[in-house]
């Protein structure tokens, strides 16, 4: 499997991790062993699909990063034990807020 690129809904890898169009809209990014929650919307909010996705990714050894999350996503990240950090982005020439499940 490739180590970098967009993870599309219903792709082979998307299906493997439960990132399917019956549960979500949007896309994810893969960078080595990190999954970046770039843009994701639950189409069945409150059904536990996001929790299951996070659990599946963690079980497969992936680190999850959520850059500049919405207020709702930040609340979820805090509940799940994610930690906030800031990383300098060379393209933006500024610090970017990232929430991660990495220690």
DSSP file (Angstrom, degrees, kcal/mol; ACC not computed):
  #  RESIDUE AA STRUCTURE BP1 BP2  ACC     N-H-->O    O-->H-N    N-H-->O    O-->H-N    TCO  KAPPA ALPHA  PHI   PSI    X-CA   Y-CA   Z-CA
    1    1 A X              0   0    0      0, 0.0     0, 0.0     0, 0.0     0, 0.0   0.000 360.0 360.0 360.0 146.7    0.0    0.0    0.0
    2    2 A X        -     0   0    0      1,-0.1     3,-0.1     2,-0.0     0, 0.0  -0.252 360.0-144.2 -65.4 157.5    1.2    3.5   -0.7
    3    3 A X  S    S+     0   0    0      1,-0.2    29,-4.2    28,-0.1     2,-0.3   0.414  79.1  37.2-104.6  -1.0    2.5    5.5    2.2
    4    4 A X  E    S+A   31   0A   0     27,-0.2     2,-0.2     2,-0.1    27,-0.2  -0.980  79.4  70.4-151.6 137.0    1.2    9.0    1.2
    5    5 A X  E    S-A   30   0A   0     25,-2.1    25,-2.9    -2,-0.3     2,-0.2  -0.786  73.9 -46.4 146.7 175.4   -2.0   10.2   -0.4
    6    6 A X  E     -A   29   0A   0     -2,-0.2     2,-0.7    23,-0.2    23,-0.3  -0.504  40.9-144.1 -74.7 138.7   -5.7   10.9   -0.1
    7    7 A X  E     -A   28   0A   0     21,-3.1    21,-1.8    -2,-0.2     2,-0.2  -0.928  23.0-157.8-102.6 112.9   -7.9    8.1    1.3
    8    8 A X  E >   -A   27   0A   0     -2,-0.7     3,-1.7    19,-0.2     6,-0.3  -0.587  26.2 -91.6 -92.0 152.5  -11.2    8.3   -0.5
    9    9 A X  T 3  S+     0   0    0     17,-0.5    11,-0.2     1,-0.3    -1,-0.1  -0.315 110.1   9.7 -55.8 140.5  -14.5    6.9    0.7
   10   10 A X  T 3  S+     0   0    0      9,-1.8    -1,-0.3     1,-0.2    10,-0.1   0.535  92.6 139.4  64.7   8.4  -15.2    3.3   -0.4
   11   11 A X  S <> S-     0   0    0     -3,-1.7     4,-3.0     8,-0.3     5,-0.3  -0.266  73.0 -97.4 -69.4 170.6  -11.6    2.9   -1.6
   12   12 A X  H  > S+     0   0    0      1,-0.2     4,-1.7     2,-0.2     5,-0.1   0.942 128.6  39.0 -55.8 -49.8  -10.0   -0.5   -0.8
   13   13 A X  H  > S+     0   0    0      2,-0.2     4,-1.8     1,-0.2     6,-0.2   0.897 112.9  57.2 -68.7 -39.4   -8.2    1.0    2.2
   14   14 A X  H  >>S+     0   0    0     -6,-0.3     5,-3.2     1,-0.2     4,-0.8   0.918 108.1  46.9 -55.9 -45.4  -11.2    3.1    3.1
   15   15 A X  H ><5S+     0   0    0     -4,-3.0     3,-0.6     3,-0.2    -1,-0.2   0.888 107.8  57.3 -63.7 -38.8  -13.4   -0.1    3.3
   16   16 A X  H 3<5S+     0   0    0     -4,-1.7    -1,-0.2    -5,-0.3    -2,-0.2   0.855 114.8  36.6 -61.4 -35.5  -10.7   -1.8    5.4
   17   17 A X  H 3<5S-     0   0    0     -4,-1.8    -1,-0.2    -3,-0.2    -2,-0.2   0.472 118.8-105.2 -98.3  -2.0  -10.8    0.9    8.0
   18   18 A X  T <<5S+     0   0    0     -4,-0.8     2,-1.4    -3,-0.6    -3,-0.2   0.666  72.5 141.5  88.3  17.3  -14.6    1.5    7.8
   19   19 A X      < +     0   0    0     -5,-3.2    -9,-1.8    -6,-0.2    -8,-0.3  -0.678  30.5 146.8 -93.2  82.1  -14.3    4.8    5.9
   20   20 A X    >>  -     0   0    0     -2,-1.4     4,-2.4   -11,-0.2     3,-1.9  -0.820  61.6-113.8-124.2 157.5  -17.3    4.3    3.7
   21   21 A X  T 34 S+     0   0    0     -2,-0.3    -1,-0.0     1,-0.3   -12,-0.0   0.638 111.6  64.7 -68.5 -15.5  -20.0    6.5    2.1
   22   22 A X  T 34 S+     0   0    0      1,-0.1    -1,-0.3    22,-0.0     3,-0.1   0.633 118.1  26.6 -78.7 -12.1  -22.8    5.0    4.2
   23   23 A X  T <4 S+     0   0    0     -3,-1.9    20,-2.4     1,-0.2    21,-0.8   0.688 124.9  23.3-116.2 -32.1  -21.1    6.4    7.3
   24   24 A X  E  <  - B   0  42A   0     -4,-2.4     2,-0.3    18,-0.3    -1,-0.2  -0.882  48.0-152.0-138.0 161.7  -19.1    9.4    6.2
   25   25 A X  E     + B   0  41A   0     16,-2.2    16,-2.5    -2,-0.3     2,-0.3  -0.943  65.2  38.4-124.1 152.6  -18.6   12.2    3.7
   26   26 A X  E    S- B   0  40A   0     -2,-0.3   -17,-0.5    14,-0.2     2,-0.3  -0.821  77.9 -85.3 116.3-153.3  -15.2   13.8    3.1
   27   27 A X  E     -AB   8  39A   0     12,-3.1    12,-1.8    -2,-0.3    11,-0.4  -0.977  20.0-146.3-157.4 163.0  -11.7   12.4    2.8
   28   28 A X  E     -A    7   0A   0    -21,-1.8   -21,-3.1    -2,-0.3     2,-0.4  -0.801  16.2-132.1-125.3 167.8   -8.6   11.5    4.9
   29   29 A X  E     -AB   6  36A   0      7,-2.0     7,-2.9    -2,-0.3     2,-0.5  -0.975   8.9-149.9-124.8 143.4   -4.9   11.7    4.2
   30   30 A X  E     +AB   5  35A   0    -25,-2.9   -25,-2.1    -2,-0.4     2,-0.4  -0.950  17.1 172.5-110.5 128.2   -2.3    9.1    4.8
   31   31 A X  E >   -AB   4  34A   0      3,-2.8     3,-1.6    -2,-0.5     2,-0.4  -0.851  66.6 -64.7-135.4  99.2    1.3   10.1    5.6
   32   32 A X  T 3  S-     0   0    0    -29,-4.2    -1,-0.0    -2,-0.4    30,-0.0  -0.457 121.0 -13.2  57.7-111.1    3.4    7.0    6.5
   33   33 A X  T 3  S+     0   0    0     -2,-0.4    30,-2.8    -3,-0.1     2,-0.4   0.017 120.0  95.1-108.3  26.8    1.8    5.7    9.7
   34   34 A X  E <   -Bc  31  63A   0     -3,-1.6    -3,-2.8    28,-0.2     2,-0.5  -0.969  57.0-157.5-120.2 132.9   -0.3    8.9   10.3
   35   35 A X  E     -Bc  30  64A   0     28,-3.2    30,-2.6    -2,-0.4     2,-0.6  -0.944  12.4-153.2-106.0 124.7   -3.9    9.4    9.3
   36   36 A X  E     -Bc  29  65A   0     -7,-2.9    -7,-2.0    -2,-0.5     2,-1.6  -0.877  10.3-142.5-102.4 122.4   -4.9   13.1    9.0
   37   37 A X  E     +     0   0A   0     28,-3.0    30,-0.3    -2,-0.6     3,-0.2  -0.656  37.0 161.2 -82.7  88.4   -8.5   13.9    9.5
   38   38 A X  E     -     0   0A   0     -2,-1.6     2,-0.3   -11,-0.4    -1,-0.2   0.964  66.8 -10.2 -78.2 -56.6   -8.7   16.5    6.8
   39   39 A X  E    S+B   27   0A   0    -12,-1.8   -12,-3.1    -3,-0.2     2,-0.3  -0.912  75.2 156.7-149.8 117.6  -12.4   16.8    6.2
   40   40 A X  E     -B   26   0A   0     -2,-0.3     2,-0.4   -14,-0.2   -14,-0.2  -0.995  15.1-175.9-148.1 136.3  -14.9   14.3    7.5
   41   41 A X  E     -B   25   0A   0    -16,-2.5   -16,-2.2    -2,-0.3     2,-0.5  -1.000  25.1-131.0-131.5 132.4  -18.6   14.5    8.2
   42   42 A X  E     -B   24   0A   0     -2,-0.4     3,-0.5   -18,-0.2   -18,-0.3  -0.713  10.7-164.1 -81.7 128.3  -20.6   11.7    9.8
   43   43 A X  S    S+     0   0    0    -20,-2.4   -19,-0.2    -2,-0.5    -1,-0.1   0.570  91.9  41.5 -87.5  -9.0  -23.8   11.0    7.9
   44   44 A X  S >  S-     0   0    0    -21,-0.8     3,-1.5    -3,-0.0     5,-0.4  -0.547  88.8-162.4-131.8  66.6  -25.2    9.1   10.8
   45   45 A X  T 3  S+     0   0    0     -3,-0.5    -2,-0.0     1,-0.2    -4,-0.0  -0.174  70.9  22.3 -56.3 139.2  -24.2   11.3   13.7
   46   46 A X  T 3  S+     0   0    0      1,-0.0    -1,-0.2     0, 0.0     0, 0.0   0.496  89.7 106.6  85.6   4.5  -24.3    9.7   17.2
   47   47 A X  S <  S-     0   0    0     -3,-1.5    -2,-0.1     0, 0.0    -1,-0.0   0.462  91.5-112.2 -93.9  -2.7  -24.0    6.1   15.9
   48   48 A X  S  > S+     0   0    0     -4,-0.1     4,-2.4     3,-0.0     5,-0.2   0.574  76.5 130.9  86.1   9.4  -20.4    5.6   17.0
   49   49 A X  H  > S+     0   0    0     -5,-0.4     4,-2.3     1,-0.2     5,-0.1   0.888  73.5  47.9 -65.3 -38.8  -18.9    5.5   13.5
   50   50 A X  H  > S+     0   0    0      2,-0.2     4,-2.7     1,-0.2    -1,-0.2   0.915 111.8  50.3 -68.1 -41.3  -16.2    8.0   14.2
   51   51 A X  H  > S+     0   0    0      1,-0.2     4,-2.5     2,-0.2    -2,-0.2   0.913 111.6  48.6 -60.2 -42.7  -15.3    6.2   17.5
   52   52 A X  H  X S+     0   0    0     -4,-2.4     4,-2.7     2,-0.2    -2,-0.2   0.898 110.5  51.1 -65.8 -39.8  -15.1    2.9   15.6
   53   53 A X  H  X S+     0   0    0     -4,-2.3     4,-2.6     2,-0.2     5,-0.2   0.944 111.7  47.0 -61.3 -48.1  -12.9    4.5   12.9
   54   54 A X  H  X S+     0   0    0     -4,-2.7     4,-2.6     1,-0.2    -2,-0.2   0.914 113.5  49.0 -59.3 -43.4  -10.5    5.9   15.5
   55   55 A X  H  X S+     0   0    0     -4,-2.5     4,-2.5     2,-0.2    -2,-0.2   0.913 111.5  48.7 -63.8 -44.0  -10.4    2.6   17.3
   56   56 A X  H  X S+     0   0    0     -4,-2.7     4,-1.5     2,-0.2    -2,-0.2   0.932 112.7  47.6 -61.9 -46.7   -9.7    0.7   14.0
   57   57 A X  H  <>S+     0   0    0     -4,-2.6     5,-2.6     1,-0.2     3,-0.3   0.923 113.1  48.3 -62.5 -44.6   -6.9    3.1   13.0
   58   58 A X  H ><5S+     0   0    0     -4,-2.6     3,-1.5     1,-0.2    -1,-0.2   0.902 109.0  53.8 -61.1 -41.3   -5.4    2.9   16.5
   59   59 A X  H 3<5S+     0   0    0     -4,-2.5    -1,-0.2     1,-0.3    -2,-0.2   0.786 106.4  52.6 -63.9 -28.1   -5.6   -0.9   16.4
   60   60 A X  T 3<5S-     0   0    0     -4,-1.5    -1,-0.3    -3,-0.3    -2,-0.2   0.416 123.7-105.8 -87.4   1.0   -3.7   -0.9   13.1
   61   61 A X  T < 5S+     0   0    0     -3,-1.5     2,-0.3     1,-0.3    -3,-0.2   0.629  70.3 145.0  88.4  14.4   -1.0    1.2   14.6
   62   62 A X      < -     0   0    0     -5,-2.6     2,-0.4    -6,-0.2    -1,-0.3  -0.651  45.0-136.3 -87.6 142.6   -1.8    4.5   13.0
   63   63 A X  E     -c   34   0A   0    -30,-2.8   -28,-3.2    -2,-0.3     2,-0.5  -0.759  21.6-142.8 -85.9 141.8   -1.4    7.9   14.7
   64   64 A X  E     -c   35   0A   0     -2,-0.4    37,-1.6   -30,-0.2    38,-0.4  -0.926  17.3-173.8-111.3 132.9   -4.4   10.2   14.1
   65   65 A X  E     -cD  36 100A   0    -30,-2.6   -28,-3.0    -2,-0.5     2,-0.5  -0.986   9.9-167.1-126.2 137.6   -3.9   13.9   13.6
   66   66 A X  E >   - D   0  99A   0     33,-2.9    33,-2.1    -2,-0.4     3,-0.5  -0.905  14.8-154.2-123.3 100.2   -6.7   16.5   13.4
   67   67 A X  E 3  S- D   0  98A   0     -2,-0.5    31,-0.3   -30,-0.3    -2,-0.0  -0.576  71.0 -16.2 -78.4 135.7   -5.4   19.9   12.1
   68   68 A X  T 3  S-     0   0    0     29,-3.1    -1,-0.2    -2,-0.3    30,-0.1   0.882  88.5-155.6  40.5  64.6   -7.4   23.0   13.1
   69   69 A X    <   -     0   0    0     -3,-0.5    -1,-0.1     1,-0.1   -31,-0.0  -0.258  14.6-108.6 -71.2 154.4  -10.5   21.1   14.2
   70   70 A X     >  -     0   0    0      1,-0.1     4,-2.7     4,-0.0     5,-0.2  -0.244  40.9 -99.3 -65.4 167.7  -14.0   22.5   14.3
   71   71 A X  H  > S+     0   0    0      1,-0.2     4,-2.0     2,-0.2     5,-0.1   0.900 125.8  49.2 -59.5 -41.0  -15.4   23.1   17.7
   72   72 A X  H  > S+     0   0    0      2,-0.2     4,-2.1     1,-0.2    -1,-0.2   0.936 112.8  45.9 -64.4 -47.0  -17.4   19.8   17.5
   73   73 A X  H  > S+     0   0    0      1,-0.2     4,-2.9     2,-0.2    -2,-0.2   0.872 110.6  53.9 -66.1 -36.2  -14.4   17.8   16.4
   74   74 A X  H  X S+     0   0    0     -4,-2.7     4,-2.6     2,-0.2    -1,-0.2   0.912 107.5  50.9 -63.4 -41.5  -12.2   19.5   19.1
   75   75 A X  H  X S+     0   0    0     -4,-2.0     4,-2.1     2,-0.2    -2,-0.2   0.913 112.2  46.6 -60.8 -43.6  -14.8   18.4   21.7
   76   76 A X  H  X S+     0   0    0     -4,-2.1     4,-2.1     2,-0.2    -2,-0.2   0.926 111.3  51.9 -63.6 -45.4  -14.7   14.8   20.4
   77   77 A X  H  <>S+     0   0    0     -4,-2.9     5,-2.7     1,-0.2     4,-0.3   0.914 109.7  48.9 -59.4 -44.4  -10.9   14.9   20.3
   78   78 A X  H ><5S+     0   0    0     -4,-2.6     3,-1.5     1,-0.2    -1,-0.2   0.923 110.5  51.0 -61.0 -44.2  -10.7   16.0   23.9
   79   79 A X  H 3<5S+     0   0    0     -4,-2.1    -1,-0.2     1,-0.3    -2,-0.2   0.854 109.1  51.6 -61.0 -35.6  -13.1   13.3   25.0
   80   80 A X  T 3<5S-     0   0    0     -4,-2.1    -1,-0.3    -5,-0.1    -2,-0.2   0.422 121.9-106.5 -83.9   1.0  -11.0   10.7   23.2
   81   81 A X  T < 5 +     0   0    0     -3,-1.5    -3,-0.2    -4,-0.3    -2,-0.1   0.618  63.2 157.7  86.4  12.5   -7.8   11.9   25.0
   82   82 A X      < -     0   0    0     -5,-2.7     2,-0.4    -6,-0.2    19,-0.2  -0.354  32.3-137.1 -67.1 153.1   -6.2   13.6   22.1
   83   83 A X  E     -E  100   0A   0     17,-3.0    17,-2.4    19,-0.2     2,-0.3  -0.900   9.7-124.7-116.5 143.5   -3.6   16.3   22.9
   84   84 A X  E     +E   99   0A   0     -2,-0.4     2,-0.3    15,-0.2    15,-0.2  -0.634  35.4 161.5 -85.5 140.8   -3.2   19.7   21.4
   85   85 A X  E     -E   98   0A   0     13,-2.3    13,-2.9    -2,-0.3     2,-0.4  -0.962  30.2-130.2-148.4 166.3    0.1   20.8   19.9
   86   86 A X  E     -E   97   0A   0     -2,-0.3     2,-0.4    11,-0.2    11,-0.2  -0.975  19.6-171.2-123.0 135.5    1.3   23.5   17.5
   87   87 A X  E     -E   96   0A   0      9,-2.3     9,-2.9    -2,-0.4     2,-0.4  -0.982  26.8-118.6-127.9 134.6    3.5   22.8   14.5
   88   88 A X  E     -E   95   0A   0     -2,-0.4     2,-0.6     7,-0.3     7,-0.3  -0.583  25.7-152.6 -72.7 128.4    5.2   25.3   12.3
   89   89 A X  E  >> -E   94   0A   0      5,-3.2     4,-1.8    -2,-0.4     5,-1.2  -0.916   5.9-157.3-106.4 118.2    4.0   25.0    8.7
   90   90 A X  T  45S+     0   0    0     -2,-0.6    -1,-0.1     1,-0.2     5,-0.0   0.852  92.8  52.0 -63.2 -36.7    6.5   26.1    6.1
   91   91 A X  T  45S+     0   0    0      1,-0.2    -1,-0.2     2,-0.1    -2,-0.0   0.919 118.1  35.8 -66.5 -43.9    3.9   26.7    3.5
   92   92 A X  T  45S-     0   0    0      2,-0.2    -2,-0.2     1,-0.0    -1,-0.2   0.638  98.0-138.0 -84.3 -14.9    1.7   28.8    5.7
   93   93 A X  T  <5S+     0   0    0     -4,-1.8     2,-0.3     1,-0.2    -3,-0.2   0.885  73.9  80.5  56.3  40.7    4.7   30.5    7.5
   94   94 A X  E   <S- E   0  89A   0     -5,-1.2    -5,-3.2    -7,-0.1     2,-0.3  -0.964  89.3 -80.6-160.8 169.6    2.8   30.1   10.7
   95   95 A X  E     - E   0  88A   0     -2,-0.3     2,-0.4    -7,-0.3    -7,-0.3  -0.595  38.2-152.3 -81.1 143.9    2.0   27.6   13.5
   96   96 A X  E     - E   0  87A   0     -9,-2.9    -9,-2.3    -2,-0.3     2,-0.4  -0.961  14.8-125.4-118.8 134.0   -0.9   25.2   12.9
   97   97 A X  E     - E   0  86A   0     -2,-0.4   -29,-3.1   -11,-0.2     2,-0.4  -0.638  32.4-179.6 -78.0 130.8   -3.0   23.7   15.6
   98   98 A X  E     -DE  67  85A   0    -13,-2.9   -13,-2.3    -2,-0.4     2,-0.5  -0.999  18.1-156.1-134.2 133.4   -3.0   19.8   15.6
   99   99 A X  E     +DE  66  84A   0    -33,-2.1   -33,-2.9    -2,-0.4     2,-0.3  -0.932  25.8 176.9-105.2 132.4   -4.8   17.5   17.9
  100  100 A X  E     -DE  65  83A   0    -17,-2.4   -17,-3.0    -2,-0.5   -35,-0.2  -0.954  42.0-144.3-139.0 153.2   -3.3   14.0   18.1
  101  101 A X  S    S+     0   0    0    -37,-1.6     2,-0.1    -2,-0.3   -36,-0.1   0.407  72.3 110.1 -91.6   0.1   -3.6   10.7   19.8
  102  102 A X              0   0    0    -38,-0.4   -19,-0.2   -19,-0.1    -2,-0.1  -0.443 360.0 360.0 -74.0 150.2    0.2   10.2   19.8
  103  103 A X              0   0    0     -2,-0.1    -1,-0.1   -21,-0.0    -2,-0.0   0.469 360.0 360.0 -74.9 360.0    2.0   10.5   23.1
